[in-house]
Every structure is written in C-alpha cells, then in structure tokens.
C-alpha cells in the first residue's frame, strides 16, 4: 500500500454537501493499489450511538490514481470521519493527523465536516441536467427583419470576415423556432445581443440595450416568451471583463483623461490613452485597444454591472448567463454576481467561460458550470485526431471527473466546437463517421451537451471567421441525414435518465493502444452500454454480459452474439452501438 499516494482533505471536491442532508466523501489512492475503502463516520457529540462504517466505491480513475467516493446522511448534519483502507490482507486506518494500525476511538483526531448549512449547499439548477443547448451567433443565424439591416449588409451566405454583416437578427430566430423544436433542443445559448459595433458584439456599448440591428427589448421579451411556451430555456452572454470603445464611460475617459469621473472604471496606466508599440496604455482584453478592461473592484462599476445582471433575469425572464472571459474577473465580483442573480431567479444557470481546470469557480459560491473545453480537447484528440488511445482518453475523462463535486459534473457545459473554434465537421476533415462518434459520446456523457448552430446540417468552417458563416436555410443544401442523426441522439438522451445526471459512469473497456471504447451508464432501472470503434478496421468487442436481455437503442451496421455469458459486438470501421438492459 503506497501511503504517499493517498490523499483527502475535508473541503472542495473531497468532502462536500451534495444536498441539505447528504455529504459525499472522496479519497485518492494509487491506481489498482486498494481493494476496499470504508469511511468510519459519526456525530462528534454522539459518537458511540451514531458511528457507522460506510463503503466507498471506485468513482473514477486516471493514469496514476483511483478515486473512491461514498455518501453519508449524518442525522444531525455534522460529521466526524476517518478511513479504513484495505489492500488484500493488509489494512490501515487514516485520520486527519496520521495513519494507524488500530481503529481510532477519539473523534477529536478525525476529519470533520462541521455542519451542512442548507443555504451554502452548491445547488445548480435541476433543469440543466436535462438540457440540450443550441448555440446561436445571432448575426449569422437568420435575417428576419431586413429593416434592421446594418449599412453595407452583404447577401446571405457570403464569405464571412471579421468585419462584415449579413443581417441576422432576433426575429430570424423567432421565425425558425419550429425548426429548433423539430430538432429537439430545449435550451438556447446566444452570443451577445447588446449594443456594440462589431458583428460578434463582444465589445459592448450599452449593456441595457439590445443591438439596434438585432431588435429591441420587446423583441427579446417576445422571443423569451415564445421559447418558454415551447419548453426552451434562454441563456444570454455577458462581457463583464471588458467593455467596448464606444461604452459611454470609456468615451468620457478618452475625452477627459485624468479629469474624467470614470477614470477609475478602468485600469489606466498612463494618460492620455494611447497605444505604444502595439500595447495600450490601459488594461484590455488581450491587447485589443477597442476592448478596455473594466475595474470590477470599483463600487460604481460593480453596482452598474450587477444591475445589468439582475435586469435581464428579472425583467425579461431569461434563464441565466454565460460569462465571457470569466477567469480574468475578480472572484469577489462573481460571488456578489451569484447572490444577485440567484435572488432574482434561483433556477438561473451561471456558466463561466474558463478554458482550463476550473474547480475554484465551482464550489457553489460563483458559477454553476464552466465551458468544458478540457472535455472538448479530450474528445477531439481521441475520436478525431487519433492522437490518444482508449486508455489515455478514459484516464483524461477520469481526471476531469475527479476534479469537481458531482453536482458540478452533472451540469457541465459539454461542447465540441463554438464560435471560438473550428467547426466540428472541419476538425473531422469532412469525415462524418468521426463526427458522429464524437457527438455520440457527447450526448451519452454526464453534463449538458451543446450543438453549435448548423453542425446538425453539415456546416463547416475553419477558425474565426470561417466558423461564423451564415446558417443554411435551403433544405436542398442541408445534410438532412445528419439532421436526422442529431434528432435521434437528442431523442435518445431525452428518453433515458441513465444517460443524464442520474446515471453513473464507468469505462468497461479502454485498453492501452486500443481504438475501442465501452462506456457504461447506469441508474436504478437501466444499464446502458455505449460502444465505439474509432478505427478503420472492423472490431469485435467482447464483454461479460451479465443477466438480462440487451436491446438496441441506437447504432448502425453492427452484429451481436451472446454465448456463455459473453456479449460479442461486431462494429464496423468507425461504428457504434448503444445497448440497454432493464435491471429493475
């Protein structure tokens, strides 16, 4: 037993309240080192009457470690605990202070979860677990009101550039809600819709006004009402890290310099404002002079932005915020932001743009989720680039699961592409077999999947601006077979709770050097196997079948056989199948 690899601490993702009555405990150990793990738990004021030995099961693994997890419902919402670790015939106890050979009898030396405070429990909105998002870049989705067109608007479907306009607007979205309902999605994430000078609108001019080329406040209210009537949630995008150069306070600083009453709204190093050797004399997003960084520690700035956060939730009825460049904004601001937004709507979804490991934002005091780009990268490397074998992929996914409390993983925002990346079909070099494998994993994995507009009908495009091309509305130019595939994926996820938050995750096959992957999702009623063959060769995947009759849920061109407790599945090149058995 390698004691140096064993780790636990009584906070963050290692010991956390899952709900107002339940504490989940997690422990790390060297991979394949332990055979059994238990938590000895009880109330510190009634130890002898409440102590209980609770088993922990292997929750996930990565390349170096296993992570064990179990849950406890302490009768008085307090918990003292230690761990019993077994490796074959060897066993040892772990307390907060040391390892010991005998069972600890003094709770004073044990780990402690002092109390479950209901108001402090990290509780993301439950609806997100069942959500399937569709990302819309409004300027490129549909032109529903030509009267709003910008000057020099170009014909729909032309070549996108960083600077041109095609006239997409919110009425265009309203006009195509039937299409979105037919696809089956139940949530929309809009990139910014507020007044700005660019086609992408990430340079906000007025946070309380809809961009004149998109519509007005009444248009947004009507859009939200129509979406809600169809069971579709609406998520808006806000840029609180920086504003645009035409934001009134920044215009005043440009004009009045040090005499401006807004000079402390920004991070200015030198007056007058200037750009020297490509570097602005004030803080910006990147080095973009037209995107000055806001000083969110300034009380006036904070008050203004929190008013914005509340307004669109409370007055317009939107269902949450996606927050641009969220990791560059101070954490104290996000804590205040969460309090304001959740007071306006406790079910609002707060999604931060963080491209890396984001556990420090996912402790219940800031975001409900982050954009899960580590997931995106892992899926890309295994299913698309062939840069990772099956065991490495499973380890990467396991590492991600180990980093976050369960409730954060249940509402993770899982995307395969976006307005900031090449499109999925382009990443796959036009190979829809790879695209389908990646999407199948996305839709059967824990968290909420997001489709980037047009992926479902075969839109391609390189990195910005290519990935921001106009939506294709001519059905003769759409890939309707691909559309049907996405419809089936969405229907599959809607129909089976085990594929959503309710289901546990386990990799039954993910071999070193392998191209085949078998993922198991299971809840109390159903066991589902998702089998992938990321290879140009036909593959036979053999698994211990267990009891029950297996039913095909989703797949193409495969064969199965069950003999002597072995389930054999023949998968063609880049083939897949989803099987289910009733375990009630």
N, C-alpha and C positions, 0 to 999 in steps of 0.2 A: 504494500500500500504506500503510494507516494504522497506523504503528508504535505509536502511543499506545494503540490498542485491543488490541494483542497482549499476552497475559498467560500466565505459567506460574510455578509455584513447586514446588519438589521436596518436596511433602508433601500431606496431606489428599487431596482428590479429584483433584489434578493429577498426582501421581505416587504410586502405591500398589501394594503387592503384592496381586495377585488370588489367588494361591495360593503354595505354597512355592517354585515355580520361575518364576513369571511376574510381571513388572512391567508395569503399564499406565500409559501417559503420555498426558496430555490437555493441549491448548493452545487458548486462546481467541483469536479474531480477529474483526474487524469482519465483519458479515454480508455474504456474497457478495463478499468482498474477495480472498481467496486462491483459487488454483486447484489448488495442490498443497502438501502439507506432508509433510516427512520428519523423522525423528529419526536423527541420526548417533550411534550407540551403541557402547560397548565397555568393556572392563575396564581400569581405570586402571593396573594393573600389567602389562598385556599389550596395550596399545592397538593397535599395528600388526597384531598377529595376530588380534585379535577385533573390530576395528571393522566396523560394518555400517550401511548406510543402510536404515532401516525406514520404509515408508509409513504415514502416519496417514490415516484416512478420517473423513469428517464424521459424528460420532456423533449430534449433535443441534444444534438452533438455537433461539434465542428472537428477540425483536423487534429486538435490536441486534447479537447476536453469533452466530458459528458456533463450535462446539466440535469439535475434531478429536481422535481418540483412536486409539492403536495399542498393540500389546503386544510385549514383548521377553522372551526367555528367556535371561538372561545366564548363560554357562557356569559362572561362579564366584560367582553370586548377588550380585555387585556391579555397579554401573552408573555410568558417566560418559556424559553425552549433551549434545548441542546440537541445534538445529533448523534445517532448511533450509526457507525459506518462499518460495513462488513465486506470482506474480500475473501470468499471461500470460508475457511475456518477461522481466519483472522478477524478480529473486531476491535474497534476503538471508539471512545466517546469524544466528542468535540464540544467544548464550551466556549464562551466568549474569551476566556483567558488562556486556555491551553487544551491539549489533547490528554486524555487519561484512560486508564485501563478499566476503571470501575464506573458504574452508573453514578452520575452526580446526584447528590441529595440536597444540595443547597442552591435554590433558585437564584440566590444573590450573585452567583458566578455565571449565570446563563445569559444567553442573548435575550433581548427584551423588545417587544413591540408594545409601547406604553399604553396606547388606547386607540381604538378606532373612532375617530371623530367623523360622524356622517357627512358633515359639510366639507371635510377635507378629502373625502374619497374621490379618486380620479374616476369620473363617470362620463365618458364620451357619449354622445347621443346614440341611442339604440338603433335609430333608423339607418345609420351609416353602415351597420353590419349587413344590411340587405340592399344597399345602394349599388347601382351600376351607373357610373358617371360617364358623361359625354362632354368632352372639352370643345368649346366653341370660341373661335377667334372671330369676333363679330364682323370685322371689316371684310372678311373673306367667306362668310357663310352664305348669305343671300341678300340681294338688293330688293327690299320690299316696298320702299318709298323713294322713287327717283327724285322727288322734290327735295330730298335731303342731301343729294349728292354733293361732294366737295367739288371745287373748281378743278378742271382738268381731269375729271374722272375718266378712267380708261375702260374699254369694253370688258365685260365679264369674261373671265377665263384667260386673260392675257398673262404675260410673264411677270411674276412678282419681283419687285425690287425693294430695297429698304425704304423707299420714299414714295412709291406710287399708291394710288387709291382706286378701288373698284366699286365702292358704293354700298358695301354690306352694311346692314343696319338691324335694329331690333325688330322692326316689322317683318323683316325677312325671316327671322327666327319664328315669329308668331305664325307666319304663313306656312311653315314646314313642321309644325308640331305634330301633325298627323304622321309624317314620316318618322319622327323620333318615337312616337308611340308605337308605330308598326315595328320599328327596330326592337323595342322592348326596354329601352333605358328608363331609369326613374330618377335621375339627377343630372343637372347641367352645371358645369363649371365654366363661367365666362371669364375670359381675359378682360382687362379693364374696359369699362364703358364710360368713364368720366371724361369731362372736357380735357382735351390735350391736342397737341399739334401734329403728332405722328400717327401712322396707321396702326401702331401697336398700342398706343395710349398709356405706355408706362412712364410718360413724362407729364404727370397730372398738372393741369392748370387750375381746376376748380373741383374739389372733392365732393361738393354738394350739388353738382350739376351734371346731368347726362350730356355726353358729347353731342353737339348740335347735328352732327352727321349720322348719329345713331337714333335720335328721337328726343324724348323729354321724360320728366318724372312720371307723367301719366302713362307713357308707353311702357315704362318699366313696371309700373303697378299692374297694368293690364296683362303684360307678359307673365308676371309672377302669379296673378290670379288664374290665368288660363293654364299655366303649368301645374299649379296646385290642384286645379279641378281634374287634371289627368293623373294625379299622384306623382308628379315630377317636382323634386326639390330644386332650388336655385341658389348657387354659390357665386358670389361676386369676388372680384380680385381687387385688392387694395395695395397701394405702394406707399407705405409709411416710412420706408427707409430714406426716400428722396422724393422731391417734387420735380416739376418741370421748370424750365427757364421762364415760362410765362405765368407761373404761380405768383399772385399779387404781392405777397411779402418779399419774394426774391426780386421781383421787378423793382420794388421800393429800395432794396439794398443796392441793386445795380445803379439806381438813380442817385441815392443819397449817401451811399457809403457808410462811414462810421456814424453819421448823424441819423441813420435810419433806425426807427424804433423796432425794426425787425432784425437788426443785425445779429442778435443772439439766437434767432430762429435757425441759424445755420452755423457751420464750423468754418469761420473765415480766418485765414492765416495772415492775410495782407490786403490792405485797401490801396487803390481801388481794385475791384475784382478783375482778374486778368488770367490769361493762360500763358505760362512761360515754359518753353521747351516741351510743349505738349502736356504740361501738368498744371491744372487750375490752381489758383492761389486760395482755393477753398475746397473742402472735402466734397466728393461727388461719388456717384455710383461708378465704379471703375475709375476711368479718367474722362468720363463724359461730361463736358462742360455744361451741357443743357440739362443735366440731372443733378442738381445740388443736394447734398445730404442734409436731411433735417436733424435738428438737435432735439431729439425726443426726451431729453432730460430737462428741457426748458418747460416750466409750468404752463406757459401760454400755448406752446406747440402741443404739449400733451393734451391740454383741455380741448383744443381745436380738433385734434385727430380722434379723441375719444367721442366727441360729439358726432363726428362722421361715422364712427363705428356703430354707435347706437342708432343713428337716424335711419340708415338703410335697413337695419334689422327691425326696428320698432315701427317706423312709419311706412315702409314699403313692403315689409313682410318677407324679406329674403331670408334664407335658411343658413347663412354662415358666411365666412370669409376665407379666401385663400390669400395669403400674405406674402408679397414679393420680397425677396432678399431678406427673409425674416431673421437669419442668423447674424446680420450686421446691425440689428436694432437692439438696444439695451434691454436686458431681461426684466428690469423693474417696470418698464413700459408695458411689456407683454402681460405681466401679472395684473396691472391695472386694466389693460385691454380685456383680459378674460373676465374680470369681475363685471365690467360694464356690459359686455356682450351677453354673458350668461344671465345677468339681471334682466336684460331686455328679452331674451329668449333662451331658457335653459337648454333647449334642444338644438341650439345653433352649433354648427360644426366649424371648428377653428383649425385651419390647415396651413402650416408654415412651409415656405419654400426653404428647405435645408437639403443640400445635396449629399451630405456626409452622415456619419453616425450622429443621431440626434436625441439621445436619451436625456440630456439635460433639459430639453424643452418639453419632454413627455412624462412629467412627474405629476400632472394634474393641476399645476398652477399656471401653465402657459397655453400650449397647444393641445388639441385632441390628437393630432397626427401631423406627420410631415410628408412631403412628396417623397416617395420611397425610391429614390434613384439608386441606392445600393442594390435593391431588388432588380431594377431595370438593367443595371450593369451585369449582374449575375446571369439573368435570363439571356441577355444579348450574347455573353461570352459562351454559354453552353449551347443554346438552341440555334444560334445564328452564325457566330464566328467560328465555332468548333475550336475555341481557344481554352476549353476547360473540359475535363472528363467528368463522368457522372458523379464520382465520389467527391471531387472538388466542388462541384455545384451543390450537392447536398450539404457539404460542410459549410459553404458560403451561406446558404439559406439558414442552416442551424445557428451559425454565428449571429445572424441578424435577429433570429427569434430570441436568442439568449440575452440580447441587449436591452429588451424592453419589457415592461409589465404586460401581462396577457391582454389587458383591455386596450393597450396601445396597438398591439399587433392585430387585434380584431378589427380596427378601423383604419389600418394603414392605407395610404393612398397609393395603389399599385398601378404604375403606368409603364408603357413600353415605348412611348415616344410623346412628344409635345411640340409646342411652338418653339422650343429651345433646342431641339434635337433633329437630326434627320428623321424622316418618316420610317415607320416600321417596314413597309414594303421595300423601300430603298435600302435600308440596312440589310434586308434579306436578298438584295440584288435581284429583286423580282421573283424570287422563289417562294411561291405561296405555301409550299409544304412546310418550310421553316417558319413562316409567318403563323400558320395555323397551330403548329406545335407550341410556339411562344404564347399565343393567345389562349390556347387550351390550358397551359399551366397558370397563366394569369387569372383565368376565370374559375379555376378549381383550387386556388391557393387562398389562405386566410388573408382577410383585408378586403377593401373595396376596389374593384377594377375600374379603370378609366379608358375609354376609347377616344382617341384624337379624331376630331371630325374628318370624315372622308376615308379613314382607314378601311371602313367597312365596305366601301365600294371601289377600293383599289387606287386611291390617290397615292402618288409617290412624291418625292421631293427631297433634295439634299438639305443640309443645314440652312438656317435662316439666310436668305429669304425664301429658298426653294420649298421649305416645309410649310410655308404660309400661303400656298396657292389657293385659288378660288375653289369652292365646293362645286362639284359637277352635278347639275340637276337634270341633264339629258339622260334618261334611263337607258337609251341605246348606247351610251358611252360609259355607263356604270357597270361594274362587275357584280351582276345580280347573284351569281353563285356564291361569291364571297359574302355578300349581304346576307344570304340565307344561312351561311355558316355562322356568322355572328348572331343572327337571330336564334339559332339552335343553342349556341353557347349561353346566351342570356337566359333562354328558357330553361336550360339545364340547371343553371345556378339558382334561378328563382324557385325551381321545383324541389330542390334538395337542400334542406337546412344543414346537412353534414358538410356541404361544400362551402358553407359560410362560417360565421364565428362559432357556431355550435360544435363544429367538428374538430377533433384532434388531428394532428399532422404527424405522419411517420413515413420515412422512406424505407420501403421493403427491399428495394434493390437499387444500388447506386455504387457500382464497382469501380475500383481503380482502373483507369484506362478504358472504362466502358462507355458505350454510347446509348445504353438503355437505362431508363429510369422508371421506377414504380413508386408512386406516392399513394399513401392510404389516408383517406379522410373518414372519420368515424364519429357518430354520435350514439345516443342510446338506442336508436331504432334501426340504423342503417350503417353498413360498411361499404365504402366506395373505393375502388382501385382505379387509378389513372395511370395507364401505361404508355410510355413514349419510346419511340425508336428514332433517335437522331443519327441516322446512318444511311448510306447509300445501299446497304445490304439488307436483305430480309433477315429478321431475327426471331428466334424462338425464346420467349421469356417464360421460365418455369417458376411457379410459386406454390408453397404449401397452401392448399385451398381452404382447409378447414371445413366446418359444416355449412350447409346451406346451398341453395341453387343460385348461380350467378346469372344476372340479367344484363343484357347490353343496354346502356343508357346513351352512348354516343360513340361513334367510331366509323371507320371505313376500311374495307378490304382486309379483314383480318379473319383468322380462324382460331377456335378454342377447342381444347380437349381436356377432359378431367378423368384421370386414371389414378387409382390407389392414393388418393389424397393430394395429387399434384395437379395444379391448373397450368396447362401449357397454352400460351397465346402466341400465335404466329403473326408478326407485324411486318408489313412491307416497308420498303425504304421510306423514311420519314413518315411512318404510320403511327397511329394512336388508337386507343380504345378506352372507354370508361365503362366499368362493370360495377354492379351493385348486388348486394345480398341483404335480405331482411334479417336482422339479428334480434328482433323482439321476441 
